[in-house]
Amino acid sequence: MAKSRLALGAIVGVVAGAIAGVLTAPKSGKETRADIKKRADELRAETQKKKGELGKKADEVVKEARQKIDELRQEVGSKKSGGDKK
């Protein structure tokens, strides 16, 4: 959770920095809008990439959690079976 907050903070910082840089640059309105559109497209692509990476990591975590749950169920089941014989 802390890593996702850090990533979100970094993205927000990059966006804010990019906007500040573009808006303070001595360019015409047309050039500024083109720069903003270009940077927005780059950020959109980067965000999609990160979304895919996070989705894969989430899938891995879910898979590992399911495996551990199955192991615990088997362990509890074997202890329960062994306990009934006593």
C-alpha beads as a LAMMPS data file, in Angstrom:
LAMMPS data file: protein, C-alpha beads

86 atoms
85 bonds

1 atom types
1 bond types

-500.0 500.0 xlo xhi
-500.0 500.0 ylo yhi
-500.0 500.0 zlo zhi

Masses

1 110.0

Atoms # bond

1 1 1 0.000 0.000 0.000
2 1 1 2.860 2.370 0.810
3 1 1 4.450 1.655 -2.564
4 1 1 1.240 2.500 -4.418
5 1 1 0.944 5.778 -2.486
6 1 1 4.543 6.599 -3.330
7 1 1 3.915 5.837 -7.005
8 1 1 0.766 7.967 -7.001
9 1 1 2.652 10.813 -5.330
10 1 1 5.419 10.561 -7.899
11 1 1 2.925 10.671 -10.764
12 1 1 1.166 13.699 -9.282
13 1 1 4.533 15.404 -8.821
14 1 1 5.556 14.728 -12.404
15 1 1 2.244 16.056 -13.716
16 1 1 2.442 19.194 -11.570
17 1 1 6.040 19.808 -12.619
18 1 1 5.252 19.313 -16.274
19 1 1 2.294 21.682 -16.133
20 1 1 4.305 24.334 -14.278
21 1 1 7.160 24.023 -16.748
22 1 1 4.930 24.270 -19.797
23 1 1 2.920 27.191 -18.463
24 1 1 5.975 29.240 -17.505
25 1 1 7.809 28.654 -20.787
26 1 1 7.863 31.640 -23.179
27 1 1 5.948 30.028 -26.047
28 1 1 2.874 30.878 -28.039
29 1 1 -0.492 29.490 -26.998
30 1 1 -0.496 27.083 -29.932
31 1 1 2.933 25.718 -29.007
32 1 1 1.979 25.472 -25.350
33 1 1 -1.194 23.515 -26.150
34 1 1 0.799 21.182 -28.402
35 1 1 3.323 20.610 -25.592
36 1 1 0.543 19.951 -23.082
37 1 1 -1.137 17.471 -25.439
38 1 1 2.156 15.685 -26.116
39 1 1 2.981 15.387 -22.407
40 1 1 -0.564 14.269 -21.587
41 1 1 -0.280 11.530 -24.193
42 1 1 3.063 10.431 -22.733
43 1 1 1.626 10.354 -19.215
44 1 1 -1.420 8.421 -20.403
45 1 1 0.824 5.783 -21.970
46 1 1 2.980 5.616 -18.837
47 1 1 -0.106 5.292 -16.649
48 1 1 -1.437 2.431 -18.775
49 1 1 1.920 0.680 -18.489
50 1 1 1.948 1.071 -14.693
51 1 1 -1.659 -0.116 -14.536
52 1 1 -0.676 -3.293 -16.365
53 1 1 2.309 -3.855 -14.094
54 1 1 0.219 -3.340 -10.957
55 1 1 -2.457 -5.666 -12.324
56 1 1 0.117 -8.406 -12.840
57 1 1 1.492 -7.915 -9.340
58 1 1 -2.018 -8.016 -7.887
59 1 1 -2.704 -11.267 -9.746
60 1 1 0.490 -12.757 -8.308
61 1 1 -0.437 -11.709 -4.774
62 1 1 -3.925 -13.196 -5.145
63 1 1 -2.471 -16.433 -6.511
64 1 1 -0.016 -16.702 -3.605
65 1 1 -2.767 -15.950 -1.088
66 1 1 -4.967 -18.666 -2.563
67 1 1 -2.114 -21.153 -2.380
68 1 1 -1.488 -20.313 1.269
69 1 1 -5.191 -20.615 2.058
70 1 1 -5.291 -24.025 0.400
71 1 1 -2.222 -25.111 2.380
72 1 1 -3.798 -23.927 5.632
73 1 1 -7.048 -25.720 4.815
74 1 1 -5.159 -28.946 4.203
75 1 1 -3.180 -28.505 7.398
76 1 1 -6.292 -27.800 9.443
77 1 1 -8.078 -30.722 7.793
78 1 1 -5.252 -33.124 8.554
79 1 1 -5.023 -31.948 12.169
80 1 1 -8.792 -32.256 12.508
81 1 1 -8.713 -35.782 11.103
82 1 1 -5.804 -36.735 13.345
83 1 1 -7.508 -35.221 16.368
84 1 1 -10.693 -37.254 15.856
85 1 1 -8.762 -40.530 16.087
86 1 1 -7.543 -39.841 19.628

Bonds

1 1 1 2
2 1 2 3
3 1 3 4
4 1 4 5
5 1 5 6
6 1 6 7
7 1 7 8
8 1 8 9
9 1 9 10
10 1 10 11
11 1 11 12
12 1 12 13
13 1 13 14
14 1 14 15
15 1 15 16
16 1 16 17
17 1 17 18
18 1 18 19
19 1 19 20
20 1 20 21
21 1 21 22
22 1 22 23
23 1 23 24
24 1 24 25
25 1 25 26
26 1 26 27
27 1 27 28
28 1 28 29
29 1 29 30
30 1 30 31
31 1 31 32
32 1 32 33
33 1 33 34
34 1 34 35
35 1 35 36
36 1 36 37
37 1 37 38
38 1 38 39
39 1 39 40
40 1 40 41
41 1 41 42
42 1 42 43
43 1 43 44
44 1 44 45
45 1 45 46
46 1 46 47
47 1 47 48
48 1 48 49
49 1 49 50
50 1 50 51
51 1 51 52
52 1 52 53
53 1 53 54
54 1 54 55
55 1 55 56
56 1 56 57
57 1 57 58
58 1 58 59
59 1 59 60
60 1 60 61
61 1 61 62
62 1 62 63
63 1 63 64
64 1 64 65
65 1 65 66
66 1 66 67
67 1 67 68
68 1 68 69
69 1 69 70
70 1 70 71
71 1 71 72
72 1 72 73
73 1 73 74
74 1 74 75
75 1 75 76
76 1 76 77
77 1 77 78
78 1 78 79
79 1 79 80
80 1 80 81
81 1 81 82
82 1 82 83
83 1 83 84
84 1 84 85
85 1 85 86
